[in-house]
Amino acid sequence: MEKEKYEWGEGVFTLLSWFKKDRVKNARVLVAGCGALGNEVVKNLALFGVGHIYVVDFDRIELSNLTRSVLFREEDAYNHAFKAEIVAKRAREINPQIEVVPIVGNLFSEVGFGLYRSVDVVIGCLDSRIARYQLNRLCMRAGKSWIDGSIENLTGAVKVYVPGVNCYECGLSRDEFNHIMLRTGCADVVRSQTSKGRVATTPISASIVGALQVQEAMKMIHLQNPDDEDSQAPAPFKTLQGKMLRYEGMTNMMNIYKISSWKKSCPAHEQWTDVIASPELSASMTVCEVLSRLKTILGADEVEINMCNNKFIDVIATDYPQKEFEVMIPESQLDAYIKKNRELRQLSYRTLIHKHFYENIDGRFPYPSLTLQQIGIPAFDVLQVSTEKGVSYVELTADAY
C-alpha cells in the first residue's frame, strides 16, 4: 500500500493563529547536549516540525541515562552508542520530514563557528558551568541569543541570554569564574570535565524544562522578521529574553525573574563581524592550500591563522622518565589519546606531561600537508586571520550544512 503524502502539522499547528509553517520548516536550531534535557528538547522540536536541527554531544549512552531520556533504549547503552547519533536517529523516526544532523564532539573546539552564525536559535541542555561558559562565549561572538535549561531533583530553570542585555559570564561569582578558569587551562581537561557530574533529577523536571525551552525557541523563531510582509504585527506572546523562569516542583511554585547582568568590560562580549564567506575554502584542505588562498582572498603578503579554540600538539614529553611521544593531534583529543595509549596512561598518573604546541599557523608551520581538520579546525569554522592589514574573519563556507 502506497504511503499517503502529507505535510507535517497541516491542519493541526496551522490552526494556531501565530504559527507560521514556512518559518518553522525553514528554521535552524542548534541543541548543545543530548542528555535528559536534550532528549526532551529534540523530541519537541521534531514534533513541531522544525526543519533543521543540529545536535552536539561527545558522550556515550549509559544505563543510568535510561530513566529520564525518552529517546534512548537499553541496547543503545549496551552498544555504548553516541548520544548525538541516537538522538538524531530517533528524532528522524518521529518526523521523517525534517533534517537532524548529529555532531559527535566538543561544542567549543569541534563544532564550526559558521554553524553558530547560521542558526536561528541555540538551546543549551548542559550539565556544567564550564560547558555553559563555552557556549555563552560562542553565542555572544556570533551575536545569537541562547536558551539555557537546568534541572535538579524536582526543580528546574530556564534562562534566556541576549547579547546586549544579559550574559552568563557576567552573572558568575568570582569563585565560580576562578573555578572555570582553573579547569579551562587546556582543552583535554575541559573535555573530561564537562559531563562528569551526576545530579539527581527526574523525568518530570526534564520534561517540564525541556518543553519550556522549546516553547521559548518557537517564540524566538516567530519574532518579527523585517523580510516578512506581516512583520509590523506585534507578537501575540511574551518571551523570557533577559529573564529566568524557575520551577519548583516540590511546592508547585513558578516565578519569573529579570537577569540583566551585563558588564561592559566582560571579554565574552567580543563579536566577530564582517565575516567573509568563502565557498572555496574547506577544513578538508591542507594548511598550505588554505594559507595560499587566504593571501589571495585578503590581498595580503603574509597571513597567520589563530587557533582560537584549540591548539595543535605535535610532541608531548614526560618528566620521569624523560621521554618524548609524537602525537600530532589537536589538544581537544589529547585526553582520549592518553587513555588509549597504555604507556602514556600509566605515566600520566605519576609524572607531568609537557606539550609542544602551535597556536598560530603561518608559512613557517612545519606540517603544511596536514588538513585543517587534522590540526584542530572543524568543518564550517570561521578562521581568525592576522595580516599586515589587520585581523579578518574568513568562513569555510564550502563545509556549510
N, C-alpha and C positions, 0 to 999 in steps of 0.2 A: 504494500500500500504506500502510495506516494505521500511524503510528509507535506502537511499543509503549510503554505508560506504565510508568514505573519510578521508584523512589525512589533518588536518588543515594547510593551507598555501602551500600545494603541488601545484606546477605549477604556484605559484604567487611569494611568497618570495624566493622560490628555484631558481628563475631566477636571483636573485641578486648574484653577484659573491662573495660577502663577507659573505653571510648569511649561517650559519651552523645550520641546522634544529635540529639535535640532541642536540646541546648545548643549544639552546633556549628551547627546550622541557624539558630538564632536569634542566634548570635554576631555582634558588630560589631567589625571590625578596621580601624584606620587605618594605611595604609602611606605613609610620608613618603619620597619619592624613587622614581623609576621607571627607574633605570639598570640595570646588571647585577644588583645585589642585588635591586632592586625587582622585576625580571622573575622571578627565581627564587622570591622570596617570594610574589608574587601567583599564580604558576603553582601552587605547592604549596598555598596556601590554597584555590584553586579546586578542585584535585583532592581535597582533604579535604572539600569541600562547605561551607565557611564561608559562611553565608548572606548577610552584608552586608559588603562590602569597599569602602573608600574610598581612592582612590589620589591622591596630591598631587604635582605637579611642574609647574614653569613652563617647562621646557626643551623644545627640539625635537630630533628624532632626527637624528643624523649618521651618515655611513657608518662612522666609526670605532666606533660603538656595536654594529655588527652582529656583531663577532667574539665577543661574550660576552653578548648579550642575546637570549634564546631566543624572545621574543615579537615582536621587530622583524623587518621584511622590507626588502629593498632598495628597494622602491617607497615605503616609509614615509620613508626618508632622502631620496629624490629629491623627495618631496612636502613635505618639511620638516614632517612631522606632529608634533603634540604627543605627547610620551611618555605622559602620563597617559591621553590618549584612546585611543591604540593599545593600551596595556596593558589597559585596561578592555574594549575590544572583543575582544581575543584571549582574555582570561580568560572572557568570556561564551561564546565559541565552545567553549572547553574544557568548561565546565559551564553549560549554559543555565538551570539551576535556581537560580542564585544572582544576587544583585544586586551589580553592580560600578559604582561611581559615580566618574567622573573629575573632579578639580578642578584646573584649569589655573591655577596661581597660587602665590604665596609662602606657605609654611606658617605664617609668623608674622603676616602682615598681610592675607592674602586667604582664610584659612580661619576660619570662625566658631568661636569658643571653645566654643560649645554642642556642636559635633561632638566635640571632645576630651573633654568631660564625658560624652558619651553612649556612647562606645565601651568595649569590654571590654579591648582591648589596643592599644597603639601600637607599631609596628615602624619603626625608623629605618634607612633604606637610603641614607644621606647620604655626601657626599664632602668635607665641610669642617668645621672646628671651629665656624665661625660658625653653620652650619645646626644642628649638634648643640646648641650653646649655646641657640639659639632654641627648638628642640624640647624640650629639657630644662626650660626655664622654663615652657613651656605645660603640660607634663605635671605638673610639680610644682604649678603653680597649680590644675590640675584634680584633683590627688590621684591620678594614674594612674602605674602602672609603665610603663616603656618598654624595648624591646629594641633595642640598638644593634648594628649589624654594620659591620665594616670589612674591606677586603681590599687586599692589595698583593703583587704577584708570586705566589708560592705560599703566602703567609701570610694568615691571617685571624683575626679575633677576634669574639666575641660577648659583650656585656656587658648585664646587666640592672640597670636603675636603679629603686630602690623608694623612694618618699617615706618619710623617717624612718630609712632605712638607708644609702643612698648617693646621691650627686648628681654629675652630670657636671661642673658648675661648680666644686664643691668640690675636685675632683681636678685642676683645671687649675693649672699652674705660674704664677708671677707673669708671666713673659714671655708665656706663651700667653694669659693673661687680658688683658694690655695690648694684645696683637696684635688680639684680638677687639674690644676697646673702641675701638681706633683705626679699625676698619672698620665699626662699628655706629653711627657718628655720624649717619648718615642712611640711610633705607630704600632709596634708589636705589643706594647703594654696596653695601649688603647684597645686593640683588637681583643685581647684576652680578658679585659675587664668589663667591656660594655654589656655583656649579657650573663654575668655570673651570678648576680644576686637573685635569690628567690624570695618572693614576698607572698604571704598568704592572701589569696584572692578567691573570688567565687565567679562562676559563670554568669551570675546575675549582674554583678557590678561591671563585668566586661561587656555584657550585652547592653546595659544602660549607657555606659560611657561611649562605647563604640557607635551606638545609634545616634547619640548627641553629636559626636564628631562628624558623622556623615550628614546629619541634618544641617550642621553649620557649613559643611562643604557644598551642599546643594544650594544653600542661600548665596554663598560666595560665587558659585557658578552662574547664578541667576541675577547677580547685581547688574546695575545699569552698564550697558556697553555702548560707547559712542557710535559703533557701527550699526547698531540696531535701530530700526525705524521707530520703535516704541521706547527708545532709551530715555525719554523725558518722563515716562511714567514712574511715579515713586514706588519703591519696593514695598510689597504688602507684608513685610516681616521685619523683625529686629534681629540683628546679629550679635554675636559675642565678641566682635572685633574690639580688642583693647580691654577685654573683660575675662573674668573667670567664673564659671558655674561650678559650684561644689555641691555634690550629692552625698547625703549621709543616710545610708540605708537603715542603720540601727534605730534611728529616730524619725525616719521619713521626712527629713528636712532637706530643702533645696534652696540655695541662696546664690545670688549673683553679686560679684564684687568688681570694681574697676581696678585694673592693674596698669598703671601709667608710668612704670619705671623706664625712663629714657634719659641717660646721661650723655651729654654732648661729647665727652672725651672717650666714650667706650670704643675700643678698637673693632668690635663686632659690626659697627655701622658702616664699614667700608663697603662701597658698592662698585661693581665693575660695570661701567657704562661704555657706550660706543664700541661694543664688541663687533669685531669684523668677522662676518660669516664667510668661511672659506670652503666651498664644495669640493675643492681639490685636495684638501688635507684630511688624513685619516690616522688613527692611532696604530693602524697596521703598517704604516710606512716606517722606513728606517730613520734614525736620527739624522743621518747625512742628508737624506732626501728632504726632510722637513726643514732643516736649517737652511738649505739652499733655496727652497721655495719661500720661506719666510723673508729672506732678503729681497726677493722679487716683490712679494705682496706688500711689504712695508717700505720698499725703496731704501733699504739700509745696507751699509757695508758690513756691519757686524751685528749679530743677533745672539741673544742668550735667553734660554728658556729657564724660568724659575720653577723649581719643583715645589710648589706651594704646599701640597697636601701629603707629599711622600718624598722619600729620598731613594736614590739608587745605591745599594751596597754591593761592592764587588768582593771585599775581603772582610772577614772578622777574625779576631785574634784573641787568644786566652792568655791570662797571666801565668797560671800554673796548672799544667805545664805550658811553657811558652810555645804556642803552636798557631799557625795560620790556616784558615779554611777559605777557599774560594767559593763564594755563594752565588754571586751575580743575580740578585733578586731585589725587588722593591722592599723598602723597610716594612711595609704592611704585611709582608709574607714571612718575615723573619721568625716570628713566634712559632708558626706552623712548621717552618723548615727545621728549627731546632728540635721540636717534638718528634719529628720523623727520623732525625739522624741520631742513632743510638749513642755515638761517641759525644756529640755535642750536647745531647740531653743529659748525659751523666756529668759532663764538665760544667754545665750551666748551673748546677746546684752548688758547686763549691769554688767557683772562680768567676772573676769578672770577665765579661766579653766586651771587647772594644770593636768598633765598626769603622771601616774606611768607606766613606760615602761621598756622593756627589749631589749637591742640592741646586747647582746651576749647570746647565748643559749648553756648551758652545762648541766652536770649532776645535777646541783642544780636548774634547771628550775622547777618551781612548777606545771607546767601543762604538764607533759610528754605524756599524752594520746591525746593531740591535734595533728593534722596533720601539716605538713609543710605549706600547703596551708592556713590552719586556722590561723597560726601565721604570714602570710605575705610573704611566699616564693612561687613564682609561679611555675607552671609546666615547666619542661625543663630548670630550672635555673642552675647556677653554684654556688656551695657553697664555700665561703672563710672560710677555716677551720684552726684554730690555734691549734698546738700540741706542745709537749715538743721538737719536732724536727724542728719546724718552721711552716711556712704557706704553705698550699696546696690548690689547687683548684679542686673540685670534681663536675662533671656534673651529673645531674639527668637524665641520658640517657634513662631510661625507659619511659620517657614522650616525647621523640623525635617526632616531627611532621613528 
